[in-house]
Amino acid sequence: MRNIQRRLTLLLLVSIINLIAAPFLPAAPVNPPDAPTEFIRRINLTTNDLVYSSTTGKIYASLPSAAGSGGNSIAAIDPTTGLITSTTFIGSEPNKLALSDDGHSLYVSLDGGFAIRRFDALTNSPGLQFSVGQDSFFGRYAISDLEVAPANPGTVAIARQFQGIFPSEAGVAVFDDGVRRTNTGPGHSAGADFLAFSASASKLYGSASSGGVHTLNIDASGVTLGSTVLANVFADIKFSNGLIFTSSGQVINADTSSLSGTFTNATTPVFQSAFVPDTPAGRAYFFRMGKHKERSRSKLSI
């Protein structure tokens, strides 16, 4: 697993890729404005990951030790003012973040402790911490991604990684309040580096370096491998309104396992991806670092 610490210039609206909403959305078509409204606020902050909570109205950032005196913490940022409203110590080298859909429980991977910690976003309080386990030969598992189950804030899926080998995928595990379910997903080429839950807690999507995008079935016993959604895709993934968006620009219909289209000029580095779909508005936002830090806009019509 590549542990990449990034200095991000926080851009609330970044490289905008517009799409025509009607072909993607099963609901009534949404008519986006003729031109996007762009608002940019810069905050110089060394972070590993960012997540926004509509419940608290705050952006949460994981700050590594490289951030200095405020490192190894979770920072809460008010996007309307750009001010950091609080920093809370969370543990050694916080990296990936995943927020429950009720906006209450924020899960943080601790790369320095090979662990996960839960953080209460309403009270800014650290909570339960648990290890993701270890292999008898390769040692403790690293963490490449995590996702909270829909409507189940105590349940989190973890994409575990072997250290120092390739393929590094060590299988997906599901934990309930820190207790692992018995069955874990397959590793290596059938494993996953990136995760995204569907609208149901029983179906998870995974993306791997050689396995493409595939489904992982979740039940009380744990994880089993499902079907391939789209082969030959290796990218970070996000699920929204029946669609799977990838950091390399593909939009996949999750129900039909077909490619709906591809955004032009949307590709971001796989392990440094920053993108978010906004399907109600008929858009997706991608952060791309070009030679001159340019922002580009293009439209996809299906």
Secondary structure, DSSP 8 states (H G I E B T S, - for coil): -----EEEE--SS-SEEEE-STTT-SSS-----SS--------EEEESEEEEETTTTEEEEEE-GGGGGG-SEEEEEETTTTEEEEEEE--SSEEEEEE-TTS-EEEEEETTTTEEEEEETTTTEEEEEEE--EETTTEE-EEEEEEE-TT-TTEEEEEEE-SS-SS-EEEEEEEETTEE-SB----GGGS-SEEEE-SSTTEEEEEETTTEEEEEEEETTEEEEEEEEESS--S-EEEETTEEEETTSEEEETTTTEEEEE-TT----GGG--EEEEGGGTEEEE----TT-----EEE--
